[in-house]
Amino acid sequence: MNTSRLFHFLFQGNLVKRIAVGLVLGILVALVNESVKNSTGVDLASSFGVLGQIFVKALRAVAPILIFFLVMAALANKKVGSKSNMKEIIVLYLVGTFLAAVAAVIASMAFPSDVALAVKEDASSAPQSVGQVMLTLVLNVVDNPLNAIFKANFIGVLAWSIGLGLALRHASDATKQVVFDFAEGISKIVHVIISFAPFGVFGLVAETLSDKGLSALGGYVHLLFVLIGTMLFTAFVLNPILVYWKIRRNPYPLVWTCVRESGVTAFFTRSSAANIPVNIELAKRLNLDEETYSVAIPLGANINMAGAAITITVLTLAAVHTLGIEVSFVSAVLLSIVAALCACGASGVAGGSLLLIPLACSLFGITDDIAAQMIGVGFVIGILQDSTETALNSSTDVLFTAAVCIEEERKNG
């Protein structure tokens, strides 16, 4: 392979293939890292891990400003009186999250998990009530716009971009064009960052597997089986059913595209927020309505949390089963509702859903100390749990958005 072909493959070739190469190389580095470190003193995994840190940091840095201008430009340039698909997308988000929680309850009862409650973690920052979660959401909405961008408060960023976008709908064409040009410029920067995804995945995989290793999962294999099994069931059974309900044709080609091109990246970045630029780029390649996806995908990163609902439910019921607490039908339904609602308030960063476990545990009278230990269990298995959760959450954002856009095209036929 000559230099030009190598350069083309590394930076311009098929993204999925390049990410697969980065994945394989990352695993190889993790496998040989210990022997190389013992013989030469060089920690290859940590050295290459910098690539992953840079990639994730770049995505997180560009995401808030991208959302701010993209949503504002989409709304400002939206024709007054034109139809919006947001209602249908939000319904899919909420229904999908609730059904995922129900599936998690059924799986937990069918395959009950016992865990060793010995891990101590500080849960002082965990929300103590539904009211506190809702208050936090409201406070994020009214946050200072500059502070929201600087601190990656995506709810605040969305609120201000929607407000300004609606206000600018009656602005002059020149003003709207300036906003649109900013959005386009930032989108080009995102495209450049995403082209480096294979290097980022390579670094993330090398460092993570070398540091934790699969042996770190230990006695939590069964719990992981229930968690990941439920997430896979949601991704490949429940979600396709909802998508078929919308588009009335075989949903799996679309499902597989979203899992392959969005889920794979999200699996390694472990951040729905960081994966927003990836989803927006995918939506653009799928030729979806920009006015719809530029708002729906950032919104989905904050409220479409099927994976988080599954994590909250499964870990809570693991504690319930370990303590020998009986679960009634009413309490199971209530847990599904609470898990779905609270998942919408989960942070869009790695491990964000774990801090909501004490809230769900409180439904069964489980003390904060035990709930905090379950948070510790979550961190132990987080190498796979949080990655799979984020992959489900993020890929579903673009999947449901695409389903509604395709349905609209079919109706307008």
C-alpha positions in Angstrom: 0.0 0.0 0.0 1.6 3.3 -1.1 1.6 6.4 1.0 -1.3 8.1 -0.8 -3.5 5.0 -0.4 -2.6 4.7 3.2 -3.4 8.3 3.9 -6.8 7.9 2.1 -7.6 4.8 4.2 -6.6 6.4 7.5 -8.5 9.7 7.0 -11.0 9.3 4.2 -11.9 5.6 3.9 -15.0 3.9 5.2 -15.3 5.1 8.8 -16.7 1.8 10.2 -13.8 -0.2 8.7 -11.2 2.3 10.0 -12.8 2.1 13.5 -12.7 -1.7 13.3 -9.0 -1.6 12.5 -8.5 0.8 15.5 -10.4 -1.6 17.7 -8.3 -4.6 16.8 -5.0 -2.7 17.2 -6.2 -1.4 20.5 -6.9 -4.9 21.8 -3.5 -6.1 20.5 -1.7 -3.2 22.4 -3.7 -4.0 25.6 -2.7 -7.7 25.3 1.1 -7.1 24.9 1.2 -4.0 27.1 2.1 -5.8 30.3 5.0 -7.8 28.8 6.4 -4.7 27.0 6.1 -2.7 30.2 8.0 -5.3 32.3 10.8 -5.7 29.7 11.2 -2.1 28.6 9.4 0.0 31.2 7.3 1.7 28.5 3.6 1.8 29.1 2.2 1.5 25.6 -1.4 1.6 26.7 -1.1 4.9 28.6 0.9 6.4 25.8 -1.6 5.6 23.1 -4.4 6.3 25.6 -3.7 10.0 25.1 -5.2 9.7 21.6 -8.5 8.5 23.1 -8.5 11.3 25.6 -7.8 13.9 23.0 -10.6 12.6 20.7 -13.2 12.5 23.5 -12.2 15.9 24.7 -12.5 17.3 21.2 -16.0 15.9 20.8 -17.1 17.3 24.1 -15.6 20.6 23.3 -17.3 21.0 20.0 -20.7 19.5 21.0 -22.2 22.4 23.0 -21.3 25.1 20.5 -22.4 22.9 17.6 -25.8 22.3 19.2 -26.2 26.0 20.0 -25.7 27.2 16.5 -27.2 24.2 14.7 -30.5 24.3 16.6 -30.7 28.1 16.4 -30.0 28.1 12.7 -32.5 25.3 12.0 -35.3 27.2 13.9 -34.3 30.6 12.6 -34.5 29.4 9.0 -37.6 27.3 9.5 -40.5 28.7 7.5 -43.3 30.1 9.7 -46.2 27.7 9.7 -44.3 24.7 8.5 -45.0 21.3 10.1 -42.8 20.0 12.9 -42.1 16.3 13.7 -40.9 16.8 17.2 -44.0 15.6 18.9 -43.8 12.2 17.3 -40.1 11.9 18.0 -40.6 12.8 21.7 -43.4 10.2 22.0 -41.0 7.6 20.6 -38.3 8.6 23.0 -40.5 8.4 26.0 -42.3 5.2 25.0 -39.0 3.5 24.1 -37.5 4.4 27.5 -40.5 3.1 29.4 -40.6 -0.2 27.5 -36.9 -0.6 28.1 -37.5 -0.2 31.9 -40.4 -2.8 31.7 -38.1 -5.2 29.8 -35.5 -4.7 32.6 -38.0 -5.6 35.3 -39.0 -8.8 33.5 -35.4 -9.8 32.8 -34.4 -9.1 36.5 -37.3 -11.3 37.7 -36.6 -14.1 35.3 -32.8 -14.0 36.0 -32.5 -12.7 39.6 -29.0 -11.4 40.5 -27.2 -11.7 43.8 -24.3 -9.2 44.4 -21.7 -8.9 47.1 -22.6 -5.6 48.8 -19.2 -4.7 50.1 -18.1 -1.8 47.8 -18.2 1.6 49.5 -18.9 4.7 47.3 -19.8 8.2 48.2 -23.4 8.9 47.1 -23.7 12.3 48.6 -24.2 13.9 45.2 -27.0 11.5 44.2 -30.5 12.9 43.9 -32.8 12.0 46.8 -36.2 12.6 45.3 -38.0 13.0 42.0 -38.6 16.6 42.9 -34.9 17.3 43.3 -34.3 15.7 39.8 -37.0 18.0 38.3 -35.6 21.0 40.1 -32.2 20.4 38.7 -33.6 20.1 35.2 -35.5 23.5 35.6 -32.4 25.2 37.0 -30.4 23.9 34.0 -33.0 25.3 31.6 -32.6 28.8 33.1 -28.8 28.7 33.3 -26.8 31.6 31.9 -26.2 30.8 28.2 -22.5 31.3 28.2 -22.2 29.3 31.4 -24.3 26.5 29.8 -21.9 26.4 26.8 -18.7 26.5 29.0 -20.0 23.8 31.4 -21.6 21.6 28.6 -25.1 22.0 30.3 -26.9 20.7 27.2 -30.4 21.3 28.6 -29.5 25.0 29.1 -27.8 25.1 25.6 -30.9 23.6 24.1 -33.2 26.0 25.9 -31.3 29.1 24.8 -30.7 27.9 21.2 -34.5 27.1 20.8 -35.4 30.5 22.3 -33.0 32.5 20.1 -33.9 30.4 17.0 -37.6 31.1 17.5 -36.9 34.8 18.1 -34.8 35.0 14.9 -37.4 33.5 12.7 -38.6 37.1 12.0 -35.1 38.5 11.6 -33.7 39.7 8.3 -32.4 37.1 5.7 -28.9 38.5 6.2 -29.0 37.7 9.9 -30.3 34.3 9.3 -27.6 33.6 6.8 -24.9 34.6 9.3 -26.3 32.1 11.8 -26.5 29.5 9.2 -22.9 30.1 8.1 -21.7 29.7 11.6 -23.5 26.4 11.9 -22.0 25.2 8.6 -18.5 26.2 9.7 -18.8 24.3 13.0 -20.2 21.3 11.2 -17.0 21.2 9.0 -14.9 21.2 12.2 -17.0 18.3 13.5 -16.3 16.4 10.2 -12.6 16.8 10.7 -12.8 15.6 14.3 -14.8 12.6 13.4 -12.3 11.6 10.7 -9.9 11.0 13.7 -12.3 8.6 15.3 -10.3 5.4 14.5 -7.3 6.9 16.3 -9.5 7.8 19.3 -11.0 4.3 19.5 -7.6 2.8 19.3 -6.3 4.8 22.2 -9.5 4.3 24.3 -9.5 0.5 23.8 -5.8 0.1 24.5 -5.9 2.1 27.7 -9.2 0.8 29.1 -8.6 -3.0 28.5 -5.0 -2.7 29.7 -6.1 -0.9 32.9 -9.2 -2.9 33.8 -9.1 -6.2 31.9 -12.0 -8.6 31.6 -10.9 -10.3 34.8 -12.0 -7.2 36.7 -15.6 -8.2 36.1 -15.2 -11.2 38.4 -18.4 -12.2 40.1 -20.5 -9.7 38.3 -20.8 -11.7 35.1 -24.4 -12.7 35.8 -25.4 -9.1 36.5 -23.7 -8.1 33.3 -25.5 -10.8 31.4 -28.9 -9.4 32.6 -27.9 -5.8 31.8 -26.4 -6.3 28.4 -28.9 -9.0 27.4 -31.8 -6.5 28.2 -30.0 -3.8 26.3 -29.5 -6.0 23.2 -33.2 -7.1 23.4 -34.2 -3.5 23.4 -31.9 -2.6 20.5 -32.9 -5.5 18.3 -36.4 -6.4 19.3 -38.3 -3.5 21.0 -36.8 -0.7 19.0 -37.4 -2.4 15.6 -41.0 -3.0 16.6 -41.4 0.8 17.3 -39.7 1.6 14.1 -41.8 -0.8 12.1 -44.9 0.9 13.7 -43.7 4.1 12.1 -42.2 3.2 8.7 -44.3 0.0 7.9 -41.4 -1.9 6.4 -38.4 -4.0 7.4 -36.8 -1.9 10.2 -33.5 -3.9 10.5 -31.5 -2.3 7.7 -32.0 1.1 9.4 -31.5 -0.4 12.9 -28.2 -2.0 11.9 -27.0 1.2 10.2 -27.6 3.2 13.4 -26.0 0.6 15.6 -23.0 0.2 13.4 -22.3 3.8 12.7 -23.5 5.5 15.9 -23.5 2.7 18.5 -19.9 1.6 17.9 -18.5 5.1 18.4 -20.7 5.7 21.4 -19.6 2.3 22.9 -16.1 3.6 23.2 -16.6 7.3 24.0 -19.2 6.3 26.7 -20.8 9.7 26.4 -24.1 10.5 24.7 -23.1 14.1 24.6 -19.8 13.4 22.9 -21.6 11.3 20.3 -24.0 14.1 19.3 -21.7 15.2 16.4 -21.4 11.6 15.2 -25.2 11.3 15.1 -25.7 14.6 13.3 -23.2 13.5 10.7 -25.0 10.2 10.3 -28.4 11.9 10.0 -26.9 14.1 7.3 -25.7 11.0 5.4 -29.2 9.5 5.7 -30.6 12.6 4.1 -33.0 13.3 7.0 -34.7 16.6 7.4 -32.1 19.0 9.0 -34.8 21.1 10.7 -35.9 17.9 12.5 -32.6 16.1 13.3 -30.7 19.3 14.4 -33.1 19.6 17.3 -34.2 15.9 17.9 -30.7 14.4 18.2 -29.4 16.9 20.9 -32.7 16.5 22.7 -32.5 12.7 22.5 -29.0 12.8 24.1 -30.7 14.3 27.2 -34.1 12.6 27.4 -33.9 9.4 25.3 -32.3 7.1 27.9 -33.4 3.5 27.4 -30.0 2.2 28.5 -30.0 4.4 31.6 -33.5 3.1 32.5 -32.3 -0.5 32.2 -29.2 0.2 34.3 -31.3 1.9 37.1 -33.9 -0.9 37.1 -31.6 -3.9 36.9 -29.1 -2.7 39.6 -32.0 -1.7 41.9 -33.7 -5.1 41.5 -30.3 -6.8 42.1 -30.1 -5.0 45.5 -33.8 -5.9 46.1 -33.2 -9.6 45.4 -30.0 -9.8 47.4 -31.8 -8.3 50.4 -34.7 -10.7 50.0 -37.3 -8.0 49.5 -40.6 -9.0 47.8 -41.5 -7.2 44.6 -45.2 -6.7 44.0 -46.7 -6.1 40.5 -47.6 -2.5 41.6 -44.1 -1.8 42.8 -42.6 -3.2 39.6 -44.8 -1.0 37.5 -44.0 2.0 39.7 -40.2 1.2 39.4 -40.6 1.1 35.6 -42.2 4.6 35.5 -39.8 6.1 38.0 -36.8 4.6 36.2 -38.0 5.9 32.8 -38.7 9.4 34.2 -35.4 9.7 36.1 -33.4 8.3 33.2 -34.5 11.4 31.3 -32.6 13.4 34.0 -29.5 11.2 33.8 -26.3 13.0 32.8 -25.1 12.6 29.2 -21.6 11.6 30.4 -20.1 8.3 31.4 -21.7 6.8 34.5 -24.4 9.4 34.7 -27.2 6.9 35.3 -25.5 5.3 38.3 -26.2 8.3 40.6 -29.9 7.8 40.1 -29.9 4.3 41.7 -30.5 5.6 45.2 -33.7 7.2 44.0 -35.0 4.0 42.6 -33.8 2.0 45.7 -35.8 4.3 47.9 -39.0 2.9 46.5 -38.3 -0.4 48.3 -37.0 1.2 51.5 -33.4 0.4 50.8 -31.0 2.6 52.7 -28.7 5.1 51.1 -25.7 3.0 52.3 -26.8 -0.1 50.4 -27.8 2.1 47.4 -24.3 3.6 47.5 -22.8 0.2 47.4 -24.8 -0.6 44.3 -23.3 2.5 42.7 -19.9 1.0 43.5 -21.0 -2.3 41.8 -22.0 -0.1 38.8 -18.5 1.3 38.6 -16.9 -2.1 38.8 -18.9 -3.4 35.8 -18.9 0.0 34.1 -16.3 -1.0 31.5 -19.0 -2.9 29.6 -22.3 -1.8 31.2 -21.8 1.9 30.6 -20.4 1.4 27.1 -23.3 -0.7 26.1 -25.8 1.6 27.7 -24.4 4.6 25.8 -24.3 2.7 22.6 -28.0 1.9 23.0 -29.0 5.4 24.0 -27.1 7.2 21.3 -27.9 4.9 18.4 -31.6 5.1 19.3 -31.5 8.9 19.1 -30.8 8.8 15.4 -32.9 5.7 14.8 -36.1 7.2 16.1 -35.4 10.5 14.4 -34.9 8.7 11.1 -38.1 6.6 11.6 -40.2 9.7 12.0 -38.6 11.5 9.1 -39.1 8.4 6.9 -42.7 8.2 8.0 -43.2 11.8 7.0 -41.7 11.2 3.6 -43.9 8.2 3.1 -47.0 10.2 3.9 -46.0 13.0 1.5 -45.0 10.3 -1.0 
